[in-house]
Amino acid sequence: MTESELLRLQEPGVFGLIARHEGDDPADFAMRMHGHGELPVRAMAEQIACRRKAALKLPSISHSPLIYTSRALEQASEERAASYMASLLRGRRVIDLSGGLGVDAAFLAGSFEEVVHAERDPVLSAVARHNMQVLGHGNVRCLGGDGPEVLRGYPEGYFDWIYLDPDRREGGRRSVGLETGSPDVLALQDELLRRAPSVCVKASPALETSTLRQRLPSLSSVRVLSVDGRCRATLLVLRRDPPPEVERLAVCIDGAESGVRCFGWHDTGERRVAGGVAEWLLEPDPAILRAGLEAVVAEEFGLSFVNRTVGYLTGPERPEGFPGRAFRVVEAASYNDRSFREFLRRHDIRGASVQRRDFPLSADALRARYRLKEDDRHFLFFTRDAAGRPQVVFALTPPPGAS
């Protein structure tokens, strides 16, 4: 989006036209409007496409006449994730060093007296300024410029919190590590903590955190965050005086009514492994698996592990409120090629969702070898048994309300 396109989009007549056509296909809209040189057609088509995505990602604020760019919307936090993040941060003043569209700043506005939104792209900074005005967040200041440079313009100790969501794109592709992000948290950590006592970093959900404190000595807590069963982010909190041990949590946000559920690490002793797969196979929420807290969940819900290497759990009943997916087991059997072909014939399995953990063949290789079509009701879990031998579990997703 160019600066001139942004100015045109803010004209009432143009905004009204976008609203009237927001149900149109963006490409069809652009073709129909081709030749209307007085209109920013390309930018209008982009807004139509973005509004559709924003309705899913930002349901409570997308009804407002906000402006988006495709890339910034893709990078923006999902609304419930942003709301949870904002609930962790409290104080008088906070600065967002990687502002983007302003979604995080909009939610931080409810937790702080003053929010500074720093964005180095001048057009995106102007977009965020427009969005803050539309949402009525008068306590958010949108400043153009590189985030760390904007921060250096304030006295040390001015902010209670620094928040940043580093751009993780490298060569056009998403990266995982902190060292490739911009701003570079690893390089800036000492300066950040000189300027504020607490820092929150939104990192990749796939970030490896087991040895992170070696590179981030100020690391205080790690929260792996999922929304509706999909990992969305890893939130890292840095403090000037970190505790001896890093707090490790999984945060599961599931649906509007269920709210937020947190699971924290504690020593559960030796892993309890079942002698065989029981009536139910259970897979903890991805945030729990990423945080390495499946043993905590197993203990809380009275479940056992299928084996010693992966997070699959099993039990005689489906626990109420289990954070994850539950499958009713039809049969569990040792795996070899010949017996499995007979297994497929016996159960008349022509299609299934193939899941595998700690198994010698990939899911794609298994689908190809046995010509399995995709099926969202029938599941085949390829893993190992308690003795470490390959096994397969045939299971079904129960109908809604079944127990």
N, C-alpha and C positions, 0 to 999 in steps of 0.2 A: 504494500500500500504506500502511495506517495503522500506527501503533505497536502498537495492540491486535492487529491481524492478524499482525504480525511475531511478537509474543509467542506467539500461538496456533500459528503455523507451527512454532515451535521445540519444541513439545510432542512427545514421542516417538510418541504415538498418531497425531497428525495427520501427522507426517512419514512414518510407516509406511503410512498410507492413501494418501498421494500416491505413494509408491513402488509400491504395488500397482496403481495406476491410471495410471501414467505413459505407458502405451501407448494410453490412451483419447483420444477426441476431446475437447478441453477444453470445447467448448460442450455436448456430450452429457453430460459429467460434471457440469457445472453444473446442467443441467436435471434429471438424475436425483437430485442431492443437494439440490435446492431444497426448502426446508422443514426442513432439518436446522439449526436455529438455533444449535445448540451448536458448529457447525463454521464456520470462515472460508471458506465455499465459493468466493467470488469469488477470494480470494487463492490458494486451492488450485488452482483452474482455471488461474490465471495461471502458477503453478509448473509445472503439467503442460505448458503451451504452451512455457514457457521452457526446460524440460529438453530438449525435442526440439531446439530451436535450439542449446542449449549443447553437445549431443553432437557437433554439427558444428563449432561455433566453438571449443570448449574441450575437445577429446577426452580429454586426459590428466588433467584435473581434474574433469570434469563427472560422473564416477561417484561423487564424494564428495557428501554431503548438503548441498550449497550452496543458498543462497537467492538469488533473482534478482528484479529488477523488469523489466518488458518494455522500458522505455525505456533503463534502464541497461545491459541486455544488448545492445541494439542499438548503443549507443555504445561498448561495451567493445572492447578490442583483440582481434583474432583471435590465437589462442594462439601461433602461430609468429612473428607479428609482435611480440608482447609479449616472447617469448623472445629474438628478435634484438635488440630495443631494450635489454633488460636486459644483453645481452652487451657493449654499447657502454659502459655506465656501470659504473665500478668505484670503490670507495673504502670509507670507514668509514660515512658517514651520507648519506642521501638523503631528500628530502621530495617527496611527490607532492601537488601543489597542487590537483588536480582528481580526487580519488580514485575516485569512482564505486563500482562493485562490488568493486574491489580486485584486478582481474586483473593490471594492471601492477605493483601493489605486491607481489602474490604472486610474480611472477617476479623483481622487484628484490630480494626477500628472500634470494635465493641469491647476490647479488653484494655485499651490504652487511651490516655488523654491525647497523645500526639503520635501519629504514625508518619514516618518519612518513607516515601516510595522512590527508590533510585533506579533509573533505567537509562542505559547508555544509548539506546536507539531513540532518536528524538521524536520520530513519528509514534512509536509505541508509548513513549512517555506522555505524549499528547492524548493518545487513545485512553490511557489510564486516567489522566486528568478529567477527560470527558466522563468516563465511567464513574469516577468518584462523585462528580457533581450530580449525575443522574441518580445515584444511590443515596445521595444526601449525606455523604461522609465528609463533613467539613473539617474534621480533625486529621485528614490525610493530606499531606503535602507531597506532590509529585514533582521530583526534581530530575532534570536530564543530566546525564553524565555517568561515568564509570562508578560502580557502587563503592569500591574502596576509596576512590578519590572524593566522592560525596561525603563519606564517613569522616575522612580526614579534615573536612571543613568544619567539623563540630569539636568542641572540647572533649578531652578524655573524661569519661564518667557521665557524659550527658545522657546516654541511652542506658536503660535498664536491660534491654535485650537487643541482640543483633540476630536477624533472621536472614537466611540465604538459601536459595534453591539453585545451585550452580547449573549452568547450561552444560549438559552432558553429551552434546553432539560433537563428534570428531570425524572429520572427513565425510560429513553427511549422514553418519550412522550414530546411533545411541551408544554411549560407552557406559561402563559400570563403575570404574574406579574413581576415587576422589581426585587423584593426581591429574586426570584429564579434564576436570570440570573448570568452568570459568564463572566466578572467581575460584582460585585455587585455595581451598580450605587448608590444606597441609602447609602451604607456604605462608598463609596469613594468620594461622591460629594464635600465635603469640600477640600480634598486633590487635587482633579482634578482642582478645581478653584483656588487653590494656585499656581498651576503649569502652568495654561493657563487661559486667560480671558474669553474664550468661549469654550463650550463643546457641541457636538452634539451626541445624543444617538438615535440609531435606535431601536425602541421597537416594540412589537407586534401590528398588526393592531387592535386587539381586546382589547387593553389596556384601562381600565377605567381611564379617565383623569379628570373627574369633580372635584375630591378632591385631585388631584396629587400635587398641590402646598403645601399642608399641609406637605407632605413628602419630597418635593423638593422645598425648599424656593427660590432657585435661578432660578426656571423655568421661562423662558422668553417667549417662544412660543411653541405651539403644532400644528404640521401639520400632518393631516391624509392624506395619499398618496394612490391613486388608479392608476392602469394601466389597460386600456381597461376594465373598469368596475369591476375590482377586487381589493379589498383593499390589499395593499402590506406591508405597514409599518406605524408606527406613529413616526414621527421625533420630538424629544424633544431638544430644544436649552436651555442650561443653561448659565447664564452670572453672572459675579461678581456683577454687578449693574443691577438687573432685573427691568423692569418697574413695576408700581403699579398693572397693570392688565396684565394677561397672554394673549398674542395674540393667537387667535384660528382661524385656516385656514383649508380648505379642498383643496387639490391639485389633480386635475383630469388630467391624461395624457391619451389621447385617440387617438391612431393611430399615424403614423409617420407625417402626414400633419397637424393634428389639434393642435399639440403642447401641451403646458401646460396651464391649466386654474385654477386660484386661486379664492376662495371665502372666504372672511373674515367676522367675526361676527360684526354685529351692531344691535342696538335695533330696532326691527321692530314693537314694540307695540303688541297689542293683536292679537292672531292668528285669521285669517279670515277663517271661516268655511262655506262651501257651503251648501245651503239648500238641495241639492241632487247632485248626480254624473252627470256631464255634458258629452259631447260627447267624451272627452278624459280623460283617467286616466294616471297619470304620476308618476313614481317612481324615485326620485333623485339618483344620483350616490352613491354607498356605502360609499365613503369618506365623502360625504356631510351628510349622515345620521349618520355616526359614529361621526362626528365632531359636530352634533347638529345644522346644518346650513340650514335645510330645509326651515325655515321661511324666511331666506335671499333670497334663490332661488325663493320661492313663490312670494315674493315682486318684485324681479327683472323681473320675467316673467309674472306677472299679473295673478297668479293662486291662487286658494283657496284650503284649506284642506278638505279632505273627512270627517274627524271627529277631535276631540280634542286630540286624544291620539297618533296617528301614523303619519308617514311622507308621506302617499299617498296624491297626489295633483290632482286637476281636473280643467278643463277649456273647453271652447267651441271650441278651436282650438289647434293644436299642435304647440307650440312655436318653432320657428327656433333657433337652437343652444342649445336646452335644454340639460343640463348635466345629462343624465340618460336615462331611458327607457320610451317609450310612447306607449300606447295601445288604440285602437279605441274601445269605449264601445258599446256593443250590447244591454245589459240590466243590470240594477241594481235592486235588489229586496230584500225585507226582507227575512231573513232566518228562516225557521223551517224545520224539517225533511220532513214532508209530502209535503209542497209546493215546496221544493227544488227538490224532486223526479219528480214532475210535470214539474218544470223548466228544468230539464235535458231532459225530454221527448220532451218538446215543442221545444227546440233548437237542439234536436238530438245530444246531447253531450255524447260521449262514452269515450273520452279521453281529458285530459287537463293538463296543468301545474298548480299545486295547490299552491297558495301563500296565506299565512295567517299572519296577524298581529293583535294582541289584539283580539283573537277569542278563544272561550273555547275549541275547538278541534284542535289537531295537524294536520299537513299536512298528515302525515302517516295514522292517524285515519280517516281522510276524504277520502283519496284514498281507503282505505279498505272498509269503510262503503258503498261507492257508486260505488265501482269497477271501478275506473277511471284509464285508462291507461295514460302513459306519452305522452304528445303532445306539441311540441314547437311552435305551431301556435295559439292554443286556450288556454286561460288563465282564471282561476277562482280565484278571489281575495275574500278571506273571511276576513271580518273586521267588523267594526261597522259604523252605520250612524251618522249623526250629533247629534241625540238624544241619542246615546250610545247603540242603539239596534243592534243585530247581522244582518249583511246583506252580500249578495254575489254579486259580479260584474262579469259578463261574458264579456270578452274583447278579441280582436284579435291583434296580432302584424301586423302592416301594412306592405305591400310589400315594397321593397326598392324604394325610390323616392316618395312614397305616402305622402300626407299631409292632 
